[in-house]
Amino acid sequence: MNNKGFLLIQNLLGLFLLGLVVLVCLSTLNSAIYNLGLTKTKMEMIYTAESIIEQIKSFDYNNTEDTEFIFDMQLIELIETLKNQEEASIFLPLDMENLEYKYICHIYKIEKDNLWEVMISITSKNEVKNINNVEIMALLPIPK
């Protein structure tokens, strides 16, 4: 019966240590979930840039339909704009107020020796902490 005080102190100490462990685990879990969200956003931006490069690279006048779009611009119209200028800079979507798109795309093209040096820059419309632009540069043959 004289152990009641020691038993109470042991229980309080056990609850204190359990609280510390739970606190550390929850903060680590919260940080991991936040970092996964940042990684998902960054991967979506990279995927968007790569798919734009692939659409421009695989463009063919004979096989391209009028329903192919990059953001809100027809692919045929985009290629014509890029073809008509030696140095071109295009910001997409054309309607920046459109809430359908999460990203802003800047396409910059320079024509060099029958090749296009195309630089795609993707920026998030919502300023996301710790995420910068995604930029991809490619040398492409001029579409015929």
N, CA and C atoms as a LAMMPS dump frame, in Angstrom:
ITEM: TIMESTEP
0
ITEM: NUMBER OF ATOMS
432
ITEM: BOX BOUNDS ff ff ff
-5.0000000000000000e+02 5.0000000000000000e+02
-5.0000000000000000e+02 5.0000000000000000e+02
-5.0000000000000000e+02 5.0000000000000000e+02
ITEM: ATOMS id mol type element x y z
1 1 1 N 0.802 -1.199 0
2 1 2 C 0 0 0
3 1 3 C 0.844 1.262 0
4 2 1 N 2.076 1.16 0.335
5 2 2 C 2.93 2.338 0.355
6 2 3 C 3.418 2.694 -1.042
7 3 1 N 3.113 1.887 -2.066
8 3 2 C 3.572 2.125 -3.434
9 3 3 C 2.616 3.004 -4.237
10 4 1 N 1.555 3.507 -3.645
11 4 2 C 0.585 4.324 -4.389
12 4 3 C 1.229 5.576 -4.963
13 5 1 N 2.068 6.224 -4.252
14 5 2 C 2.737 7.437 -4.739
15 5 3 C 3.677 7.14 -5.894
16 6 1 N 4.429 6.033 -5.758
17 6 2 C 5.345 5.655 -6.829
18 6 3 C 4.593 5.225 -8.09
19 7 1 N 3.483 4.535 -7.912
20 7 2 C 2.666 4.105 -9.041
21 7 3 C 2.089 5.309 -9.786
22 8 1 N 1.656 6.324 -9.051
23 8 2 C 1.136 7.55 -9.665
24 8 3 C 2.225 8.268 -10.453
25 9 1 N 3.411 8.373 -9.88
26 9 2 C 4.529 9.041 -10.568
27 9 3 C 4.925 8.248 -11.815
28 10 1 N 4.947 6.922 -11.734
29 10 2 C 5.279 6.101 -12.902
30 10 3 C 4.248 6.285 -14.02
31 11 1 N 2.984 6.333 -13.666
32 11 2 C 1.936 6.543 -14.673
33 11 3 C 2.055 7.921 -15.316
34 12 1 N 2.282 8.941 -14.508
35 12 2 C 2.442 10.298 -15.055
36 12 3 C 3.672 10.382 -15.955
37 13 1 N 4.773 9.77 -15.545
38 13 2 C 5.986 9.765 -16.355
39 13 3 C 5.752 9.004 -17.669
40 14 1 N 5.036 7.886 -17.6
41 14 2 C 4.716 7.119 -18.808
42 14 3 C 3.848 7.91 -19.768
43 15 1 N 2.843 8.605 -19.251
44 15 2 C 1.996 9.444 -20.109
45 15 3 C 2.784 10.598 -20.714
46 16 1 N 3.701 11.176 -19.947
47 16 2 C 4.536 12.264 -20.456
48 16 3 C 5.407 11.777 -21.613
49 17 1 N 6.051 10.631 -21.425
50 17 2 C 6.902 10.082 -22.49
51 17 3 C 6.075 9.687 -23.713
52 18 1 N 4.905 9.121 -23.495
53 18 2 C 4.016 8.78 -24.603
54 18 3 C 3.593 10.039 -25.362
55 19 1 N 3.308 11.104 -24.647
56 19 2 C 2.953 12.381 -25.277
57 19 3 C 4.086 12.931 -26.118
58 20 1 N 5.327 12.827 -25.627
59 20 2 C 6.484 13.29 -26.401
60 20 3 C 6.644 12.491 -27.692
61 21 1 N 6.504 11.184 -27.6
62 21 2 C 6.644 10.332 -28.784
63 21 3 C 5.556 10.658 -29.804
64 22 1 N 4.325 10.81 -29.355
65 22 2 C 3.218 11.135 -30.262
66 22 3 C 3.434 12.501 -30.897
67 23 1 N 3.919 13.471 -30.134
68 23 2 C 4.172 14.812 -30.658
69 23 3 C 5.22 14.783 -31.772
70 24 1 N 6.308 14.054 -31.539
71 24 2 C 7.364 13.944 -32.552
72 24 3 C 6.831 13.234 -33.799
73 25 1 N 6.086 12.162 -33.608
74 25 2 C 5.547 11.408 -34.754
75 25 3 C 4.563 12.245 -35.566
76 26 1 N 3.688 12.969 -34.905
77 26 2 C 2.702 13.782 -35.631
78 26 3 C 3.359 14.922 -36.4
79 27 1 N 4.366 15.564 -35.808
80 27 2 C 5.028 16.655 -36.534
81 27 3 C 5.801 16.123 -37.737
82 28 1 N 6.422 14.956 -37.586
83 28 2 C 7.135 14.343 -38.709
84 28 3 C 6.157 13.934 -39.806
85 29 1 N 5.04 13.372 -39.423
86 29 2 C 4.017 12.967 -40.385
87 29 3 C 3.449 14.175 -41.131
88 30 1 N 3.207 15.255 -40.425
89 30 2 C 2.695 16.477 -41.048
90 30 3 C 3.692 17.021 -42.07
91 31 1 N 4.968 17.033 -41.712
92 31 2 C 6.006 17.508 -42.627
93 31 3 C 6.105 16.607 -43.86
94 32 1 N 6.007 15.307 -43.663
95 32 2 C 6.085 14.372 -44.789
96 32 3 C 4.912 14.555 -45.746
97 33 1 N 3.72 14.758 -45.217
98 33 2 C 2.54 14.966 -46.066
99 33 3 C 2.672 16.264 -46.857
100 34 1 N 3.174 17.319 -46.229
101 34 2 C 3.38 18.596 -46.92
102 34 3 C 4.392 18.424 -48.057
103 35 1 N 5.494 17.722 -47.79
104 35 2 C 6.514 17.506 -48.821
105 35 3 C 5.988 16.647 -49.964
106 36 1 N 5.115 15.695 -49.679
107 36 2 C 4.501 14.902 -50.747
108 36 3 C 3.63 15.774 -51.648
109 37 1 N 2.92 16.721 -51.06
110 37 2 C 2.111 17.649 -51.853
111 37 3 C 2.974 18.511 -52.763
112 38 1 N 4.115 18.995 -52.236
113 38 2 C 5.036 19.786 -53.058
114 38 3 C 5.602 18.947 -54.203
115 39 1 N 5.939 17.709 -53.904
116 39 2 C 6.479 16.823 -54.932
117 39 3 C 5.445 16.556 -56.019
118 40 1 N 4.199 16.364 -55.624
119 40 2 C 3.125 16.13 -56.598
120 40 3 C 2.965 17.34 -57.518
121 41 1 N 2.973 18.542 -56.943
122 41 2 C 2.843 19.759 -57.748
123 41 3 C 4.013 19.895 -58.714
124 42 1 N 5.229 19.649 -58.24
125 42 2 C 6.419 19.757 -59.088
126 42 3 C 6.368 18.73 -60.221
127 43 1 N 5.925 17.519 -59.932
128 43 2 C 5.836 16.491 -60.967
129 43 3 C 4.77 16.83 -62.008
130 44 1 N 3.658 17.417 -61.584
131 44 2 C 2.631 17.85 -62.539
132 44 3 C 3.183 18.937 -63.46
133 45 1 N 3.979 19.847 -62.906
134 45 2 C 4.565 20.911 -63.72
135 45 3 C 5.554 20.332 -64.73
136 46 1 N 6.376 19.387 -64.302
137 46 2 C 7.334 18.745 -65.212
138 46 3 C 6.593 17.981 -66.306
139 47 1 N 5.545 17.261 -65.93
140 47 2 C 4.753 16.505 -66.907
141 47 3 C 4.124 17.441 -67.939
142 48 1 N 3.607 18.582 -67.488
143 48 2 C 2.997 19.548 -68.405
144 48 3 C 4.029 20.06 -69.403
145 49 1 N 5.214 20.426 -68.918
146 49 2 C 6.268 20.933 -69.807
147 49 3 C 6.71 19.861 -70.802
148 50 1 N 6.905 18.646 -70.335
149 50 2 C 7.335 17.569 -71.227
150 50 3 C 6.272 17.235 -72.268
151 51 1 N 5.013 17.274 -71.888
152 51 2 C 3.959 16.956 -72.858
153 51 3 C 3.847 18.048 -73.92
154 52 1 N 4.092 19.3 -73.555
155 52 2 C 4.08 20.383 -74.548
156 52 3 C 5.217 20.185 -75.541
157 53 1 N 6.405 19.871 -75.047
158 53 2 C 7.552 19.601 -75.934
159 53 3 C 7.223 18.435 -76.867
160 54 1 N 6.639 17.38 -76.343
161 54 2 C 6.309 16.211 -77.165
162 54 3 C 5.251 16.536 -78.216
163 55 1 N 4.266 17.35 -77.868
164 55 2 C 3.241 17.722 -78.852
165 55 3 C 3.848 18.549 -79.978
166 56 1 N 4.746 19.463 -79.642
167 56 2 C 5.394 20.278 -80.681
168 56 3 C 6.305 19.396 -81.529
169 57 1 N 7.037 18.493 -80.877
170 57 2 C 7.985 17.639 -81.593
171 57 3 C 7.283 16.674 -82.546
172 58 1 N 6.136 16.161 -82.152
173 58 2 C 5.452 15.165 -82.983
174 58 3 C 4.417 15.785 -83.915
175 59 1 N 4.428 17.1 -84.06
176 59 2 C 3.438 17.774 -84.908
177 59 3 C 3.621 17.367 -86.363
178 60 1 N 2.495 17.094 -87.021
179 60 2 C 2.484 16.763 -88.442
180 60 3 C 1.232 17.396 -89.044
181 61 1 N 1.415 18.229 -90.074
182 61 2 C 0.275 18.92 -90.68
183 61 3 C -0.777 17.947 -91.205
184 62 1 N -0.336 16.813 -91.727
185 62 2 C -1.273 15.87 -92.339
186 62 3 C -2.106 15.103 -91.312
187 63 1 N -1.549 14.874 -90.142
188 63 2 C -2.228 14.023 -89.159
189 63 3 C -2.76 14.775 -87.945
190 64 1 N -2.595 16.07 -87.902
191 64 2 C -3.033 16.83 -86.732
192 64 3 C -4.475 17.28 -86.917
193 65 1 N -5.26 17.066 -85.883
194 65 2 C -6.668 17.464 -85.921
195 65 3 C -6.83 18.852 -85.31
196 66 1 N -7.981 19.462 -85.602
197 66 2 C -8.268 20.785 -85.051
198 66 3 C -8.601 20.737 -83.565
199 67 1 N -8.744 19.552 -83.034
200 67 2 C -9.126 19.431 -81.622
201 67 3 C -7.922 19.312 -80.693
202 68 1 N -6.717 19.381 -81.233
203 68 2 C -5.522 19.304 -80.394
204 68 3 C -5.181 20.696 -79.888
205 69 1 N -5.116 20.818 -78.573
206 69 2 C -4.861 22.106 -77.941
207 69 3 C -3.688 21.999 -76.974
208 70 1 N -2.977 23.105 -76.839
209 70 2 C -2.038 23.299 -75.739
210 70 3 C -2.621 24.445 -74.937
211 71 1 N -3.045 24.149 -73.743
212 71 2 C -3.831 25.06 -72.919
213 71 3 C -5.051 25.48 -73.732
214 72 1 N -5.202 26.775 -74.039
215 72 2 C -6.396 27.206 -74.775
216 72 3 C -6.067 27.644 -76.202
217 73 1 N -4.939 27.188 -76.739
218 73 2 C -4.53 27.549 -78.095
219 73 3 C -4.424 26.277 -78.932
220 74 1 N -4.981 26.333 -80.153
221 74 2 C -4.883 25.175 -81.04
222 74 3 C -3.425 24.921 -81.389
223 75 1 N -3.07 23.652 -81.481
224 75 2 C -1.691 23.28 -81.782
225 75 3 C -1.264 23.8 -83.154
226 76 1 N -2.163 23.736 -84.135
227 76 2 C -1.841 24.235 -85.482
228 76 3 C -1.546 25.731 -85.435
229 77 1 N -2.362 26.47 -84.706
230 77 2 C -2.169 27.918 -84.578
231 77 3 C -0.845 28.229 -83.873
232 78 1 N -0.512 27.446 -82.866
233 78 2 C 0.747 27.645 -82.143
234 78 3 C 1.943 27.4 -83.056
235 79 1 N 1.906 26.322 -83.82
236 79 2 C 3.006 26.003 -84.734
237 79 3 C 3.143 27.088 -85.797
238 80 1 N 2.022 27.573 -86.335
239 80 2 C 2.068 28.652 -87.33
240 80 3 C 2.695 29.916 -86.74
241 81 1 N 2.333 30.243 -85.52
242 81 2 C 2.909 31.418 -84.858
243 81 3 C 4.408 31.239 -84.672
244 82 1 N 4.824 30.056 -84.274
245 82 2 C 6.25 29.797 -84.079
246 82 3 C 7.004 29.789 -85.406
247 83 1 N 6.359 29.281 -86.469
248 83 2 C 7.007 29.215 -87.781
249 83 3 C 7.21 30.589 -88.411
250 84 1 N 6.253 31.493 -88.188
251 84 2 C 6.285 32.79 -88.862
252 84 3 C 7.3 33.759 -88.271
253 85 1 N 7.834 33.474 -87.125
254 85 2 C 8.784 34.381 -86.485
255 85 3 C 10.077 33.63 -86.187
256 86 1 N 11.198 34.304 -86.416
257 86 2 C 12.48 33.675 -86.117
258 86 3 C 12.687 33.537 -84.608
259 87 1 N 12.175 34.516 -83.886
260 87 2 C 12.241 34.485 -82.424
261 87 3 C 10.838 34.768 -81.905
262 88 1 N 10.265 33.826 -81.172
263 88 2 C 8.877 33.976 -80.725
264 88 3 C 8.777 33.725 -79.224
265 89 1 N 7.842 34.444 -78.615
266 89 2 C 7.571 34.277 -77.188
267 89 3 C 6.055 34.266 -76.998
268 90 1 N 5.54 33.182 -76.431
269 90 2 C 4.091 33.021 -76.278
270 90 3 C 3.786 32.649 -74.832
271 91 1 N 2.804 33.33 -74.267
272 91 2 C 2.334 33.012 -72.919
273 91 3 C 0.969 32.336 -73.024
274 92 1 N 0.838 31.204 -72.366
275 92 2 C -0.422 30.466 -72.351
276 92 3 C -0.834 30.223 -70.906
277 93 1 N -2.084 30.161 -70.587
278 93 2 C -3.246 30.319 -71.447
279 93 3 C -3.392 31.764 -71.909
280 94 1 N -4.046 31.932 -73.058
281 94 2 C -4.249 33.273 -73.597
282 94 3 C -5.123 34.097 -72.666
283 95 1 N -6.123 33.452 -72.077
284 95 2 C -6.999 34.107 -71.105
285 95 3 C -6.472 33.774 -69.71
286 96 1 N -5.667 34.67 -69.146
287 96 2 C -5.03 34.418 -67.847
288 96 3 C -6.037 34.346 -66.701
289 97 1 N -7.239 34.876 -66.916
290 97 2 C -8.256 34.862 -65.861
291 97 3 C -8.979 33.516 -65.779
292 98 1 N -8.747 32.648 -66.753
293 98 2 C -9.411 31.348 -66.797
294 98 3 C -8.935 30.491 -65.625
295 99 1 N -9.87 30.073 -64.79
296 99 2 C -9.529 29.297 -63.596
297 99 3 C -9.364 27.809 -63.884
298 100 1 N -9.58 27.412 -65.142
299 100 2 C -9.463 26.001 -65.506
300 100 3 C -8.012 25.524 -65.419
301 101 1 N -7.07 26.424 -65.656
302 101 2 C -5.658 26.058 -65.709
303 101 3 C -4.953 26.461 -64.42
304 102 1 N -4.123 25.544 -63.897
305 102 2 C -3.399 25.811 -62.658
306 102 3 C -2.039 26.446 -62.919
307 103 1 N -1.566 26.361 -64.175
308 103 2 C -0.209 26.802 -64.476
309 103 3 C -0.2 27.822 -65.609
310 104 1 N 0.871 28.602 -65.649
311 104 2 C 1.122 29.544 -66.735
312 104 3 C 2.321 29 -67.511
313 105 1 N 2.184 28.962 -68.817
314 105 2 C 3.234 28.413 -69.672
315 105 3 C 3.833 29.532 -70.519
316 106 1 N 5.158 29.592 -70.553
317 106 2 C 5.855 30.532 -71.427
318 106 3 C 6.667 29.704 -72.42
319 107 1 N 6.343 29.863 -73.697
320 107 2 C 7.061 29.154 -74.761
321 107 3 C 7.93 30.175 -75.48
322 108 1 N 9.233 29.914 -75.508
323 108 2 C 10.175 30.819 -76.157
324 108 3 C 10.926 30.011 -77.205
325 109 1 N 10.937 30.525 -78.449
326 109 2 C 11.553 29.793 -79.548
327 109 3 C 12.552 30.671 -80.284
328 110 1 N 13.716 30.107 -80.588
329 110 2 C 14.717 30.755 -81.437
330 110 3 C 15.046 29.77 -82.554
331 111 1 N 15.108 30.274 -83.782
332 111 2 C 15.427 29.415 -84.922
333 111 3 C 16.92 29.505 -85.2
334 112 1 N 17.589 28.345 -85.212
335 112 2 C 19.033 28.283 -85.458
336 112 3 C 19.332 27.111 -86.386
337 113 1 N 19.938 27.375 -87.503
338 113 2 C 20.417 26.326 -88.411
339 113 3 C 19.388 25.23 -88.672
340 114 1 N 18.221 25.606 -89.141
341 114 2 C 17.127 24.68 -89.439
342 114 3 C 16.662 23.875 -88.222
343 115 1 N 16.92 24.392 -87.047
344 115 2 C 16.434 23.79 -85.807
345 115 3 C 15.739 24.858 -84.98
346 116 1 N 14.815 24.418 -84.173
347 116 2 C 14.174 25.311 -83.212
348 116 3 C 14.75 25.017 -81.836
349 117 1 N 15.215 26.053 -81.187
350 117 2 C 15.577 25.928 -79.777
351 117 3 C 14.35 26.396 -78.999
352 118 1 N 13.639 25.454 -78.412
353 118 2 C 12.381 25.746 -77.728
354 118 3 C 12.606 25.629 -76.226
355 119 1 N 12.203 26.679 -75.517
356 119 2 C 12.307 26.664 -74.062
357 119 3 C 10.905 26.805 -73.487
358 120 1 N 10.517 25.855 -72.666
359 120 2 C 9.203 25.854 -72.02
360 120 3 C 9.413 26.148 -70.539
361 121 1 N 8.694 27.139 -70.045
362 121 2 C 8.755 27.481 -68.624
363 121 3 C 7.342 27.393 -68.055
364 122 1 N 7.178 26.592 -67.018
365 122 2 C 5.879 26.414 -66.365
366 122 3 C 5.954 27.044 -64.98
367 123 1 N 4.986 27.918 -64.693
368 123 2 C 4.9 28.586 -63.397
369 123 3 C 3.521 28.331 -62.818
370 124 1 N 3.457 28.15 -61.519
371 124 2 C 2.173 27.938 -60.861
372 124 3 C 1.444 29.271 -60.724
373 125 1 N 0.129 29.273 -61.009
374 125 2 C -0.66 30.499 -60.831
375 125 3 C -0.719 30.887 -59.362
376 126 1 N -0.887 29.894 -58.506
377 126 2 C -0.89 30.143 -57.065
378 126 3 C 0.549 30.05 -56.586
379 127 1 N 1.048 31.119 -56.002
380 127 2 C 2.425 31.113 -55.527
381 127 3 C 2.59 30.017 -54.476
382 128 1 N 3.312 28.969 -54.833
383 128 2 C 3.54 27.848 -53.932
384 128 3 C 4.931 28.007 -53.334
385 129 1 N 4.999 27.929 -52.007
386 129 2 C 6.293 28.054 -51.34
387 129 3 C 7.201 26.911 -51.754
388 130 1 N 8.472 27.207 -51.889
389 130 2 C 9.519 26.216 -52.154
390 130 3 C 9.431 25.567 -53.531
391 131 1 N 8.625 26.113 -54.44
392 131 2 C 8.583 25.58 -55.806
393 131 3 C 8.865 26.723 -56.769
394 132 1 N 9.906 26.545 -57.562
395 132 2 C 10.253 27.529 -58.58
396 132 3 C 9.662 27.1 -59.914
397 133 1 N 10.001 27.832 -60.943
398 133 2 C 9.569 27.466 -62.292
399 133 3 C 10.182 26.131 -62.688
400 134 1 N 9.505 25.468 -63.606
401 134 2 C 10.071 24.29 -64.257
402 134 3 C 10.421 24.735 -65.66
403 135 1 N 11.686 24.576 -66.039
404 135 2 C 12.126 24.996 -67.372
405 135 3 C 12.742 23.805 -68.09
406 136 1 N 12.3 23.613 -69.326
407 136 2 C 12.835 22.544 -70.166
408 136 3 C 13.208 23.157 -71.506
409 137 1 N 14.4 22.814 -71.991
410 137 2 C 14.857 23.32 -73.278
411 137 3 C 15.094 22.122 -74.197
412 138 1 N 14.685 22.264 -75.454
413 138 2 C 14.863 21.177 -76.416
414 138 3 C 15.207 21.76 -77.78
415 139 1 N 15.99 21.019 -78.533
416 139 2 C 16.271 21.357 -79.928
417 139 3 C 15.399 20.452 -80.791
418 140 1 N 14.566 21.074 -81.621
419 140 2 C 13.599 20.325 -82.422
420 140 3 C 13.771 20.657 -83.899
421 141 1 N 13.504 19.688 -84.778
422 141 2 C 13.487 20.011 -86.206
423 141 3 C 12.261 20.863 -86.516
424 142 1 N 12.376 21.714 -87.519
425 142 2 C 11.253 22.565 -87.908
426 142 3 C 10.166 21.687 -88.524
427 143 1 N 8.927 21.767 -88.014
428 143 2 C 7.838 20.943 -88.571
429 143 3 C 7.567 21.283 -90.031
430 144 1 N 7.239 20.259 -90.811
431 144 2 C 6.959 20.469 -92.238
432 144 3 C 5.568 20.034 -92.562
